[in-house]
Each structure stands twice: as C-alpha cells, then as structure tokens.
Amino acid sequence: MNYKGYFDGSSKGNPGPAQCGWAILDSEDNIINHKHRTASVDRTNNYAEYMGLIELLRYIDETISITEIDIFGDSKLVIEQVKGNWRCKAINLKPVYNEALRLYKRLTENRNISLTWVPREKNTIADSLAQKGIL
C-alpha cells in the first residue's frame, strides 16, 4: 500500500512558541494516524517545520508496515535542503537539519520514500495540526 504523509510547523512571533504536526493517509485518503506537539518554546517557523518532518520520519521508522510513502510539506526550504538541492547555512537549523537528513537517508535505504513540496493549500491537514496549541 502506498501511503501519503504530510508535515507542517508554525511559530507565533517567529521566533516564538512553535508547534508541529503530521498526518499519514492511506491510499484512499483516510487518516490512519496523526500527531501535533509543541516543537519548542522559542523557535522559528523553519525550526518547527523541520520538527514536523522529524516527527513524521520517526513514526515511519517505528512502523514496519509503512514501506512506501510519499511525503509532502509546504516548506520549500526544508524539502530542498533534505533532498540535497540547497545547503543549510543557518546555525540554528543545523541540529534539526542533520537529524532530518539522518532519518531520511536511513529510511530511504530500505523503503520507497519521496519528498515533495506542495503549496500550503494542499497541506491543510498538517497545517491545522501545527496550528493547534499556538496561542
């Protein structure tokens, strides 16, 4: 079965309170799992976006049944950096970039995983999860 994963992050104040979220849908677009959580107390939107991807990749890593998944996010920066098309120069993003890259590379060794940018309006599930808890 081919799954779809969506991730997002948000920060009020940028930097400020940050939240991330992700969702996994089955081949019929039914949500099979989702999560949102505080990414950090005082982080940027880009940091929160990375945390959304990291949380999604960690879940995929723990789920043996997911061997094929198309992952979508509305952060061009995160998508292009993890795919290796852009360099990560921001010191504050290096730790989350390195963790996302490590997980992505490890998972793609034995699973079919794609990573694709989508506009925000096509990422509404993860966007609404990332907004939960932001005051």
GROMACS elastic network, one bead per residue, 0.5 to 0.9 nm:
[ bonds ]
;  ai    aj funct       b0    kb
    1    26     6  0.75070   500
    1    27     6  0.66478   500
    1    65     6  0.89673   500
    1    66     6  0.79572   500
    1    67     6  0.81340   500
    1    68     6  0.69708   500
    1    69     6  0.85540   500
    2    26     6  0.69014   500
    2    27     6  0.57836   500
    2    66     6  0.80759   500
    2    67     6  0.79648   500
    2    68     6  0.52163   500
    2    69     6  0.55425   500
    2    70     6  0.75498   500
    3    24     6  0.67976   500
    3    25     6  0.57527   500
    3    27     6  0.56647   500
    3    28     6  0.89564   500
    3    29     6  0.85046   500
    3    66     6  0.73614   500
    3    67     6  0.86519   500
    3    68     6  0.63233   500
    3    70     6  0.63537   500
    3    71     6  0.85015   500
    4    23     6  0.82446   500
    4    24     6  0.56308   500
    4    25     6  0.51229   500
    4    26     6  0.64625   500
    4    27     6  0.73857   500
    4    29     6  0.79170   500
    4    68     6  0.86680   500
    4    69     6  0.53422   500
    4    71     6  0.57903   500
    4    72     6  0.75340   500
    5    22     6  0.71451   500
    5    23     6  0.56887   500
    5    25     6  0.63349   500
    5    26     6  0.89588   500
    5    56     6  0.75114   500
    5    69     6  0.66898   500
    5    70     6  0.60666   500
    5    72     6  0.60596   500
    5    73     6  0.85367   500
    5   126     6  0.89504   500
    6    21     6  0.83394   500
    6    22     6  0.54050   500
    6    23     6  0.53030   500
    6    24     6  0.64849   500
    6    25     6  0.83953   500
    6    52     6  0.87196   500
    6    53     6  0.82637   500
    6    56     6  0.80149   500
    6    70     6  0.85739   500
    6    71     6  0.57505   500
    6    73     6  0.58142   500
    6    74     6  0.88854   500
    6   123     6  0.66317   500
    6   124     6  0.88751   500
    6   125     6  0.73296   500
    6   126     6  0.56485   500
    6   127     6  0.87698   500
    7    20     6  0.75802   500
    7    21     6  0.57696   500
    7    23     6  0.66512   500
    7    49     6  0.73361   500
    7    50     6  0.87884   500
    7    51     6  0.88127   500
    7    52     6  0.51617   500
    7    53     6  0.56061   500
    7    54     6  0.89899   500
    7    55     6  0.85701   500
    7    56     6  0.69170   500
    7    71     6  0.77794   500
    7    72     6  0.66408   500
    7    73     6  0.53567   500
    7    74     6  0.79809   500
    7   123     6  0.77000   500
    7   125     6  0.84074   500
    7   126     6  0.51064   500
    7   127     6  0.74944   500
    7   129     6  0.88203   500
    7   130     6  0.82593   500
    8    19     6  0.86582   500
    8    20     6  0.57469   500
    8    21     6  0.55313   500
    8    22     6  0.64119   500
    8    48     6  0.74500   500
    8    49     6  0.51297   500
    8    50     6  0.80358   500
    8    51     6  0.82635   500
    8    52     6  0.53009   500
    8    53     6  0.72516   500
    8    73     6  0.62224   500
    8    74     6  0.69737   500
    8    75     6  0.76682   500
    8   123     6  0.77592   500
    8   125     6  0.88615   500
    8   126     6  0.52513   500
    8   127     6  0.54845   500
    8   128     6  0.86591   500
    8   129     6  0.78482   500
    8   130     6  0.58767   500
    9    18     6  0.72289   500
    9    19     6  0.56951   500
    9    21     6  0.63045   500
    9    22     6  0.87889   500
    9    39     6  0.80642   500
    9    45     6  0.62457   500
    9    46     6  0.73616   500
    9    47     6  0.77424   500
    9    50     6  0.73761   500
    9    51     6  0.71400   500
    9    52     6  0.57487   500
    9    53     6  0.86875   500
    9    75     6  0.88116   500
    9   126     6  0.80348   500
    9   127     6  0.70583   500
    9   129     6  0.85120   500
    9   130     6  0.51045   500
    9   131     6  0.77154   500
   10    14     6  0.84482   500
   10    17     6  0.83729   500
   10    18     6  0.55845   500
   10    19     6  0.54558   500
   10    20     6  0.63382   500
   10    21     6  0.89501   500
   10    39     6  0.88288   500
   10    44     6  0.78203   500
   10    46     6  0.78786   500
   10    47     6  0.86376   500
   10    48     6  0.57447   500
   10    49     6  0.68051   500
   10   127     6  0.80021   500
   10   130     6  0.58505   500
   10   131     6  0.64351   500
   10   134     6  0.80515   500
   11    14     6  0.53611   500
   11    15     6  0.64623   500
   11    16     6  0.56654   500
   11    17     6  0.55323   500
   11    19     6  0.64218   500
   11    20     6  0.88024   500
   11    39     6  0.89558   500
   11    42     6  0.83022   500
   11    43     6  0.68495   500
   11    44     6  0.58299   500
   11    46     6  0.84236   500
   11    47     6  0.86931   500
   11    48     6  0.68194   500
   11   130     6  0.88762   500
   11   131     6  0.85275   500
   11   134     6  0.75169   500
   12    15     6  0.69462   500
   12    16     6  0.51535   500
   12    17     6  0.55788   500
   12    18     6  0.65586   500
   12    19     6  0.89048   500
   12    43     6  0.89659   500
   12    44     6  0.83518   500
   12    45     6  0.79699   500
   12   134     6  0.67876   500
   12   135     6  0.76679   500
   13    17     6  0.72782   500
   13    18     6  0.89039   500
   13    42     6  0.87665   500
   13    43     6  0.88485   500
   13    44     6  0.79767   500
   13    45     6  0.87877   500
   14    17     6  0.80264   500
   14    18     6  0.82853   500
   14    42     6  0.81242   500
   14    43     6  0.66721   500
   14    45     6  0.58548   500
   14    46     6  0.88203   500
   15    18     6  0.78740   500
   15    41     6  0.88723   500
   15    42     6  0.55648   500
   15    45     6  0.70461   500
   16    40     6  0.83221   500
   16    41     6  0.64112   500
   16    43     6  0.53670   500
   16    44     6  0.65508   500
   16    45     6  0.84821   500
   17    38     6  0.78587   500
   17    39     6  0.79953   500
   17    40     6  0.63137   500
   17    42     6  0.51086   500
   17    43     6  0.64834   500
   17    44     6  0.83370   500
   17   134     6  0.67731   500
   17   135     6  0.81807   500
   18    37     6  0.88415   500
   18    38     6  0.60025   500
   18    39     6  0.51991   500
   18    40     6  0.52896   500
   18    41     6  0.61123   500
   18    42     6  0.66282   500
   18    43     6  0.58563   500
   18    44     6  0.70157   500
   18    45     6  0.69311   500
   18    47     6  0.82268   500
   18    48     6  0.58290   500
   18   130     6  0.84166   500
   18   131     6  0.89016   500
   18   133     6  0.88471   500
   18   134     6  0.70701   500
   19    36     6  0.71619   500
   19    37     6  0.57256   500
   19    40     6  0.69684   500
   19    41     6  0.87361   500
   19    45     6  0.86418   500
   19    48     6  0.60406   500
   19    49     6  0.85695   500
   19    51     6  0.84543   500
   19    52     6  0.82641   500
   19   129     6  0.84067   500
   19   130     6  0.52646   500
   19   131     6  0.66771   500
   19   132     6  0.73656   500
   19   133     6  0.70844   500
   19   134     6  0.66844   500
   20    35     6  0.83658   500
   20    36     6  0.55899   500
   20    37     6  0.56667   500
   20    38     6  0.63217   500
   20    39     6  0.57534   500
   20    48     6  0.55996   500
   20    49     6  0.65725   500
   20    50     6  0.84885   500
   20    51     6  0.62716   500
   20    53     6  0.85729   500
   20    55     6  0.84225   500
   20   126     6  0.81194   500
   20   127     6  0.83602   500
   20   129     6  0.69866   500
   20   131     6  0.75845   500
   20   132     6  0.85272   500
   21    34     6  0.74167   500
   21    35     6  0.55263   500
   21    37     6  0.64717   500
   21    38     6  0.88079   500
   21    48     6  0.89349   500
   21    49     6  0.86003   500
   21    51     6  0.83274   500
   21    52     6  0.52796   500
   21    53     6  0.84127   500
   21    55     6  0.79350   500
   21    56     6  0.82302   500
   21   125     6  0.87117   500
   21   126     6  0.54320   500
   21   127     6  0.71604   500
   21   128     6  0.79567   500
   21   131     6  0.81058   500
   21   132     6  0.85218   500
   22    33     6  0.84862   500
   22    34     6  0.55402   500
   22    35     6  0.55882   500
   22    36     6  0.65524   500
   22    52     6  0.60267   500
   22    53     6  0.75091   500
   22    55     6  0.74267   500
   22    56     6  0.59684   500
   22   125     6  0.78016   500
   22   126     6  0.50044   500
   22   127     6  0.82972   500
   22   129     6  0.68582   500
   22   130     6  0.76771   500
   23    31     6  0.68072   500
   23    32     6  0.77292   500
   23    33     6  0.57958   500
   23    35     6  0.65641   500
   23    36     6  0.88576   500
   23    56     6  0.76277   500
   23   125     6  0.69683   500
   23   126     6  0.60722   500
   23   129     6  0.83333   500
   24    29     6  0.87264   500
   24    30     6  0.83329   500
   24    31     6  0.58107   500
   24    32     6  0.58064   500
   24    33     6  0.54215   500
   24    34     6  0.62338   500
   24    56     6  0.83481   500
   24    69     6  0.88600   500
   24    71     6  0.88086   500
   25    28     6  0.75028   500
   25    29     6  0.50561   500
   25    30     6  0.51465   500
   25    32     6  0.55051   500
   25    33     6  0.73041   500
   25    34     6  0.88667   500
   26    29     6  0.52270   500
   26    30     6  0.54465   500
   26    31     6  0.65889   500
   26    32     6  0.65157   500
   27    30     6  0.74903   500
   28    31     6  0.89770   500
   29    32     6  0.88156   500
   31    34     6  0.72771   500
   34    56     6  0.88296   500
   34   126     6  0.84143   500
   34   129     6  0.81967   500
   35    55     6  0.85630   500
   35    56     6  0.86629   500
   35   126     6  0.88317   500
   35   129     6  0.71041   500
   35   130     6  0.89042   500
   36    39     6  0.89072   500
   36    52     6  0.82861   500
   36   126     6  0.85083   500
   36   129     6  0.54224   500
   36   130     6  0.60815   500
   36   131     6  0.85999   500
   36   132     6  0.71784   500
   36   133     6  0.86986   500
   37    40     6  0.89696   500
   37    52     6  0.88472   500
   37   129     6  0.84176   500
   37   130     6  0.76082   500
   37   132     6  0.81399   500
   37   133     6  0.79585   500
   38    41     6  0.75103   500
   38    48     6  0.86405   500
   38   130     6  0.86045   500
   38   133     6  0.75453   500
   38   134     6  0.85797   500
   39    42     6  0.88553   500
   39    43     6  0.78269   500
   39    47     6  0.80367   500
   39    48     6  0.57057   500
   39    49     6  0.89389   500
   39    51     6  0.62728   500
   39    52     6  0.80284   500
   40    43     6  0.59411   500
   40    47     6  0.88194   500
   40    48     6  0.77122   500
   43    46     6  0.82454   500
   43    47     6  0.61948   500
   43    48     6  0.69900   500
   43    92     6  0.89655   500
   44    47     6  0.52045   500
   44    48     6  0.64243   500
   44    49     6  0.87361   500
   44    92     6  0.89752   500
   45    48     6  0.50580   500
   45    49     6  0.61863   500
   45    50     6  0.87289   500
   46    50     6  0.63053   500
   46    51     6  0.86738   500
   46    75     6  0.76992   500
   46    77     6  0.77992   500
   46    78     6  0.74626   500
   46    93     6  0.76871   500
   47    50     6  0.51688   500
   47    51     6  0.63201   500
   47    52     6  0.88100   500
   47    92     6  0.78814   500
   47    93     6  0.61367   500
   47    96     6  0.70591   500
   47    97     6  0.87232   500
   48    52     6  0.62922   500
   48    53     6  0.88340   500
   48   130     6  0.85824   500
   49    52     6  0.51359   500
   49    53     6  0.65528   500
   49    54     6  0.87372   500
   49    73     6  0.83987   500
   49    74     6  0.87081   500
   49    75     6  0.68622   500
   49    78     6  0.71192   500
   49   130     6  0.88892   500
   50    53     6  0.51815   500
   50    54     6  0.61198   500
   50    55     6  0.86070   500
   50    75     6  0.88209   500
   50    78     6  0.63910   500
   50    93     6  0.82379   500
   50    96     6  0.60989   500
   50    97     6  0.68429   500
   50   100     6  0.70253   500
   51    55     6  0.60013   500
   51    56     6  0.84738   500
   51    96     6  0.69286   500
   51   100     6  0.81937   500
   52    55     6  0.52816   500
   52    56     6  0.62631   500
   52    57     6  0.86884   500
   52   126     6  0.86402   500
   52   130     6  0.80668   500
   53    56     6  0.50953   500
   53    57     6  0.60947   500
   53    58     6  0.85435   500
   53    71     6  0.88136   500
   53    73     6  0.81326   500
   53    78     6  0.84711   500
   53   100     6  0.68754   500
   54    57     6  0.50877   500
   54    58     6  0.60688   500
   54    59     6  0.86146   500
   54    96     6  0.77746   500
   54    97     6  0.89986   500
   54    99     6  0.71210   500
   54   100     6  0.52697   500
   54   101     6  0.89047   500
   54   103     6  0.75222   500
   54   104     6  0.86854   500
   55    58     6  0.51274   500
   55    59     6  0.63011   500
   55    60     6  0.87432   500
   56    59     6  0.51802   500
   56    60     6  0.63009   500
   56    61     6  0.86258   500
   56    71     6  0.89509   500
   57    60     6  0.50125   500
   57    61     6  0.60431   500
   57    62     6  0.86814   500
   57   100     6  0.76553   500
   57   103     6  0.64680   500
   57   104     6  0.69343   500
   57   107     6  0.79980   500
   58    62     6  0.63535   500
   58    63     6  0.87408   500
   58   103     6  0.73750   500
   59    62     6  0.51792   500
   59    63     6  0.62572   500
   60    63     6  0.50626   500
   60    64     6  0.75823   500
   60    65     6  0.86705   500
   60    66     6  0.63825   500
   60    67     6  0.84447   500
   60    69     6  0.88731   500
   60   107     6  0.82334   500
   61    64     6  0.71966   500
   61    66     6  0.83850   500
   61   103     6  0.80393   500
   61   106     6  0.89658   500
   61   107     6  0.67644   500
   63    66     6  0.58574   500
   63    67     6  0.86396   500
   64    67     6  0.70986   500
   65    68     6  0.88429   500
   66    69     6  0.69581   500
   66   111     6  0.80344   500
   67   110     6  0.77734   500
   67   112     6  0.61412   500
   67   113     6  0.78433   500
   68   111     6  0.59126   500
   68   113     6  0.57680   500
   68   114     6  0.85167   500
   69   111     6  0.82259   500
   69   112     6  0.64506   500
   69   113     6  0.50514   500
   69   114     6  0.66371   500
   69   115     6  0.88871   500
   70   112     6  0.82377   500
   70   113     6  0.57250   500
   70   115     6  0.62297   500
   70   116     6  0.75172   500
   71   113     6  0.71334   500
   71   114     6  0.58213   500
   71   116     6  0.61861   500
   71   117     6  0.85888   500
   72    79     6  0.85020   500
   72   114     6  0.83342   500
   72   115     6  0.59684   500
   72   117     6  0.57124   500
   72   118     6  0.62483   500
   72   122     6  0.88613   500
   72   123     6  0.74691   500
   73    76     6  0.76835   500
   73    78     6  0.82175   500
   73    79     6  0.71228   500
   73   115     6  0.79132   500
   73   116     6  0.66013   500
   73   117     6  0.52242   500
   73   118     6  0.58089   500
   73   119     6  0.79307   500
   73   120     6  0.80023   500
   73   122     6  0.87738   500
   73   123     6  0.66111   500
   73   126     6  0.83393   500
   74    77     6  0.88288   500
   74    78     6  0.86124   500
   74    79     6  0.81989   500
   74   116     6  0.85661   500
   74   117     6  0.54855   500
   74   118     6  0.50137   500
   74   119     6  0.53192   500
   74   120     6  0.52740   500
   74   121     6  0.86559   500
   74   122     6  0.80869   500
   74   123     6  0.65474   500
   74   127     6  0.88877   500
   75    78     6  0.54165   500
   75    79     6  0.62766   500
   75    80     6  0.85528   500
   75   117     6  0.67147   500
   75   118     6  0.80028   500
   75   119     6  0.84019   500
   75   120     6  0.84776   500
   76    79     6  0.51865   500
   76    80     6  0.58768   500
   76    81     6  0.82803   500
   76   116     6  0.87519   500
   76   117     6  0.58835   500
   76   118     6  0.81915   500
   77    80     6  0.54357   500
   77    81     6  0.59905   500
   77    82     6  0.85320   500
   77    86     6  0.77175   500
   77    88     6  0.87611   500
   78    81     6  0.52595   500
   78    82     6  0.60662   500
   78    83     6  0.84541   500
   78    97     6  0.79209   500
   78   117     6  0.89221   500
   79    82     6  0.54504   500
   79    83     6  0.61191   500
   79    84     6  0.86335   500
   79    85     6  0.86607   500
   79    86     6  0.89418   500
   79   115     6  0.66007   500
   79   116     6  0.66258   500
   79   117     6  0.62046   500
   80    83     6  0.51329   500
   80    84     6  0.61798   500
   80    85     6  0.51064   500
   80    86     6  0.54500   500
   80    87     6  0.83588   500
   80   115     6  0.89665   500
   80   116     6  0.87756   500
   80   117     6  0.82829   500
   81    84     6  0.50890   500
   81    85     6  0.57974   500
   81    87     6  0.57442   500
   81    88     6  0.62115   500
   81    97     6  0.77674   500
   81   101     6  0.85574   500
   82    85     6  0.76438   500
   82    86     6  0.79720   500
   82    87     6  0.87690   500
   82    88     6  0.88588   500
   82    97     6  0.71746   500
   82    98     6  0.87317   500
   82   100     6  0.70256   500
   82   101     6  0.55321   500
   82   104     6  0.77275   500
   82   115     6  0.85671   500
   83    86     6  0.78084   500
   83   101     6  0.82310   500
   83   104     6  0.89493   500
   83   115     6  0.74666   500
   84    87     6  0.69269   500
   84   101     6  0.89626   500
   88    91     6  0.81452   500
   88    93     6  0.73440   500
   88    94     6  0.67335   500
   88    97     6  0.72605   500
   89    92     6  0.89091   500
   89    93     6  0.79274   500
   89    94     6  0.75111   500
   90    93     6  0.53873   500
   90    94     6  0.64413   500
   91    94     6  0.52752   500
   91    95     6  0.80740   500
   92    95     6  0.72231   500
   92    96     6  0.83702   500
   93    96     6  0.55583   500
   93    97     6  0.58293   500
   93    98     6  0.84242   500
   94    98     6  0.58970   500
   94    99     6  0.85287   500
   95    98     6  0.52257   500
   95    99     6  0.62700   500
   95   100     6  0.86952   500
   96    99     6  0.50534   500
   96   100     6  0.60451   500
   96   101     6  0.84125   500
   97   100     6  0.52088   500
   97   101     6  0.60157   500
   97   102     6  0.84690   500
   98   101     6  0.51263   500
   98   102     6  0.60041   500
   98   103     6  0.86243   500
   99   102     6  0.50833   500
   99   103     6  0.62056   500
   99   104     6  0.84975   500
  100   103     6  0.52727   500
  100   104     6  0.59909   500
  100   105     6  0.85100   500
  101   104     6  0.50677   500
  101   105     6  0.59704   500
  101   106     6  0.84148   500
  102   105     6  0.53706   500
  102   106     6  0.61463   500
  102   107     6  0.85781   500
  103   106     6  0.51781   500
  103   107     6  0.60106   500
  103   108     6  0.85091   500
  104   107     6  0.52265   500
  104   108     6  0.60728   500
  104   109     6  0.87408   500
  104   113     6  0.83283   500
  105   108     6  0.52734   500
  105   109     6  0.65055   500
  106   109     6  0.54622   500
  106   110     6  0.77955   500
  106   111     6  0.89961   500
  107   110     6  0.61291   500
  107   111     6  0.59027   500
  107   112     6  0.82704   500
  107   113     6  0.76225   500
  108   112     6  0.60683   500
  108   113     6  0.58898   500
  108   114     6  0.85471   500
  109   112     6  0.82246   500
  118   121     6  0.80240   500
  118   122     6  0.60756   500
  118   123     6  0.68753   500
  119   122     6  0.55554   500
  119   123     6  0.68317   500
  120   123     6  0.50542   500
  120   124     6  0.66833   500
  120   127     6  0.76328   500
  121   124     6  0.57826   500
  121   127     6  0.88840   500
  122   125     6  0.83654   500
  123   126     6  0.58208   500
  123   127     6  0.60079   500
  123   128     6  0.86886   500
  124   128     6  0.59607   500
  124   129     6  0.85232   500
  125   128     6  0.54515   500
  125   129     6  0.64805   500
  125   130     6  0.88112   500
  126   129     6  0.50223   500
  126   130     6  0.60814   500
  126   131     6  0.86071   500
  127   130     6  0.50807   500
  127   131     6  0.62557   500
  127   132     6  0.89183   500
  128   131     6  0.51124   500
  128   132     6  0.65556   500
  129   132     6  0.53791   500
  129   133     6  0.87813   500
  130   133     6  0.79670   500
  130   134     6  0.80576   500
  131   134     6  0.56091   500
  131   135     6  0.87459   500
  132   135     6  0.84039   500
